[in-house]
Amino acid sequence: MVKSLFLFVAVLFLSVAIRAQNFYLKPRVRYHIPVTRQEAPEFFNAAIVVATGSGYYYTDIITYNSKFSLAKGPDYGVTLGYRFNDHIGIETGLQYFEEKQELNSEDVFPHYPIGSTSWQFRSFNATPSLVISHTTGNFTLSANAGLLAGLTSLGRSVFFDNKRRTFKFNSSLSTGYTIGLELGLKISSAFALTAEAGIQNQFYKPRKALIQYDDFSYYELDELPVYLRKIIYVKEIDNETVYYDNQSDTYYTGLNRPLMRLRETLKLNSFYTGIALKYIFGAYEKN
């Protein structure tokens, strides 16, 4: 569905661009490096039972990471642009970014049980932006700034010993912004090579999660009550009647209601560099 939408938008732009000399197309690739990091969002927890001389108690698996970021790796995309004149234009970039990571927890109090996590992040982004350019000879220097809107999905797993708990988060809108510089070298009347660098910041807040795998529960996956299978993320939890499940150490608001948790934000702040091949529609006819 998402790929079809992006393809439709691209074809629509192309159908107009072929008849217009001020339109251009840039297939490109970028590589992202994190600029800032955050404490890894938890989103959900997993716990084990620990036996002591005075009885048994639950303790959460430690998954703490203080310098966490998924903003690393390549993205692939295409940019469609239009020049109003020699200095001002607009662009819409379409990009696909995917990152997978496996991380061991940092050792923090109470030092046991130390677990690990794996993350699977994927986003289809559109980046409309304003472009200001200056051309000298065969070189063009451009600055751009714009917004980012993405359809983003996420998966997270918690591991301890031979146990795993995995939730998949709903695909939902992520937002952000981009700022960049680009240097282009004209190689013919219709083509130019470009190199770019900039900042891209993206923010994702999942609203729902559904369990995919669970070794930490006493139930089979298809027998889990709703509050152990589904999570909804809310701005605040106020005046809710709660119950306690001593088999899973979980406070819930109803057997057939999803578990409620406060929203957390996944932040992807990156510096990127990239290259592209720019094609100017109608350039041969113009010259």
Residue pairs with C-beta under 8 A, 6 or more apart in sequence:
2 124
2 151
2 171
3 124
6 94
6 124
9 92
9 94
9 126
10 78
10 80
10 94
13 23
13 80
13 92
14 25
14 80
16 23
17 23
17 24
17 25
17 80
17 281
18 281
18 282
19 281
19 282
20 82
20 281
20 282
21 280
21 281
21 282
21 283
21 285
21 286
22 82
22 83
22 84
22 89
23 80
23 81
23 82
23 280
23 281
23 282
24 80
24 81
24 82
24 83
24 278
24 279
24 280
24 281
25 78
25 79
25 80
25 81
25 278
25 279
25 281
26 78
26 79
26 80
26 81
26 194
26 276
26 277
26 278
26 279
27 77
27 78
27 276
27 277
28 76
28 77
28 78
28 79
28 194
28 196
28 274
28 275
28 276
28 277
29 74
29 75
29 76
29 77
29 274
29 275
29 276
30 74
30 75
30 77
30 95
30 196
30 272
30 273
30 274
31 73
31 74
31 75
31 272
31 273
31 274
32 71
32 72
32 73
32 74
32 75
32 97
32 200
32 268
32 270
32 271
32 272
33 71
33 72
33 270
33 271
33 272
34 69
34 71
34 72
34 268
34 269
34 270
34 271
35 71
35 199
35 269
35 270
35 271
36 69
36 267
36 269
37 66
37 67
37 68
37 69
38 68
38 69
38 267
39 64
39 65
39 66
39 68
40 63
40 64
40 65
40 66
40 68
40 103
40 117
41 264
41 265
41 266
42 63
42 264
43 156
43 167
43 169
43 206
43 209
43 231
43 233
43 261
43 264
44 156
44 158
44 165
44 167
44 209
44 231
44 261
45 60
45 61
45 63
45 158
46 60
46 61
46 115
46 158
46 160
46 163
46 165
46 216
47 58
47 59
47 60
47 61
47 216
47 248
47 249
48 58
48 59
48 61
48 113
48 160
48 163
48 216
49 56
49 57
49 58
50 56
50 57
50 58
50 59
50 113
58 249
59 110
59 112
59 113
61 105
61 113
61 115
61 158
61 160
62 105
62 107
62 108
62 110
62 111
62 112
62 113
62 114
62 115
63 105
63 115
63 116
63 117
63 158
64 105
64 106
64 108
65 103
65 105
65 106
65 117
66 106
68 103
69 267
69 268
69 269
69 270
70 99
70 101
70 119
70 121
70 266
70 268
71 99
71 200
71 202
71 267
71 268
71 269
71 270
72 99
72 270
73 97
73 98
73 99
74 97
75 95
75 96
75 97
75 125
75 272
76 95
76 96
77 93
77 94
77 95
77 96
77 125
78 93
78 94
79 91
79 92
79 93
79 94
79 276
80 91
80 92
80 93
80 94
81 89
81 90
81 91
81 92
81 131
82 89
82 90
82 91
83 89
83 133
84 90
86 133
86 135
87 132
87 133
87 134
88 130
88 131
88 132
88 133
89 130
89 131
89 133
90 128
90 129
90 130
90 131
91 127
91 128
91 129
91 131
91 144
91 146
92 126
92 127
92 128
92 129
93 125
93 126
93 127
93 128
93 129
93 178
94 124
94 125
94 126
94 127
95 124
95 125
95 127
96 122
96 123
96 124
96 125
97 121
97 122
97 123
97 125
98 121
98 122
98 123
99 119
99 121
100 118
100 119
100 120
100 121
101 118
101 119
102 116
102 117
102 118
102 119
103 116
103 117
103 118
103 119
104 114
104 116
105 114
105 115
105 116
105 117
107 114
113 160
115 158
115 159
115 160
116 158
116 159
116 160
117 156
117 157
117 158
117 159
118 156
118 157
118 159
119 154
119 155
119 156
120 154
120 155
120 156
121 152
121 153
121 154
121 266
121 268
122 152
122 153
122 154
123 150
123 151
123 152
123 153
123 174
123 202
123 204
124 150
124 151
124 152
125 148
125 149
125 150
125 151
125 174
125 202
126 148
126 149
126 150
127 146
127 147
127 148
127 149
127 178
127 200
128 146
128 147
129 144
129 145
129 146
129 147
129 178
130 144
130 145
130 146
131 142
131 143
131 144
132 142
132 143
132 144
133 140
133 141
133 142
133 143
134 140
134 141
134 142
135 141
138 185
138 186
139 183
139 184
139 185
139 186
140 182
140 183
140 184
140 186
140 192
141 181
141 182
141 183
141 184
142 181
142 182
142 183
142 184
143 180
143 181
143 182
144 178
144 179
144 180
144 181
144 182
144 198
145 177
145 178
145 179
145 180
146 177
146 178
147 175
147 176
147 177
147 178
148 174
148 175
148 176
148 177
148 178
148 200
148 201
148 202
149 173
149 174
149 175
150 173
150 174
150 175
150 176
150 202
150 204
151 171
151 172
151 173
151 174
152 171
152 172
152 173
152 174
152 202
152 204
153 168
153 169
153 170
153 171
154 168
154 169
154 204
154 206
154 266
155 166
155 167
155 168
155 169
155 212
156 166
156 167
156 169
157 164
157 165
157 166
157 167
157 213
158 164
158 165
158 166
162 215
163 215
163 216
164 213
164 214
164 215
165 211
165 213
165 214
165 215
165 216
166 211
166 212
166 213
166 214
167 209
167 210
167 211
167 212
167 231
168 209
168 210
168 212
169 206
169 208
169 209
170 206
170 207
170 208
170 209
170 210
172 204
172 205
172 206
172 207
174 202
174 203
174 204
174 205
175 202
175 203
176 200
176 201
176 202
176 203
176 268
177 200
177 201
178 198
178 199
178 200
178 201
179 198
179 199
180 196
180 197
180 198
180 199
180 272
181 196
181 197
181 198
182 194
182 195
182 196
183 194
183 195
183 196
184 192
184 193
184 194
184 278
185 192
185 193
185 194
186 192
187 193
189 280
189 283
189 284
189 286
189 287
190 279
190 280
190 283
190 284
191 277
191 278
191 279
191 280
192 277
192 278
192 280
193 275
193 276
193 277
193 278
194 275
194 276
194 277
194 278
195 273
195 274
195 275
196 272
196 273
196 274
196 275
196 276
197 271
197 272
197 273
197 274
198 271
198 272
199 269
199 270
199 271
199 272
200 268
200 269
200 270
200 272
201 267
201 268
201 269
201 270
202 267
202 268
202 269
203 265
203 266
203 267
203 268
204 265
204 266
204 268
205 233
205 263
205 264
205 265
205 266
206 233
206 263
206 266
207 232
207 233
207 263
208 230
208 231
208 232
208 233
208 258
209 230
209 231
209 233
210 229
210 230
210 231
211 221
211 224
211 228
211 229
211 230
213 221
214 221
214 224
214 228
217 224
217 228
217 248
218 247
218 248
219 225
219 228
225 255
225 256
226 254
226 255
226 256
226 257
226 258
227 245
227 250
227 252
227 253
227 254
227 255
227 257
227 258
227 259
228 245
228 248
228 250
228 259
229 258
230 258
230 259
231 258
231 259
231 260
231 261
232 258
232 259
232 260
232 261
233 260
233 261
233 262
233 263
233 264
234 260
234 261
234 262
234 263
235 262
235 263
236 262
237 260
237 262
240 253
240 260
241 253
242 251
242 252
242 253
243 251
243 252
243 253
243 254
244 250
244 251
245 251
245 252
250 259
252 259
253 259
253 260
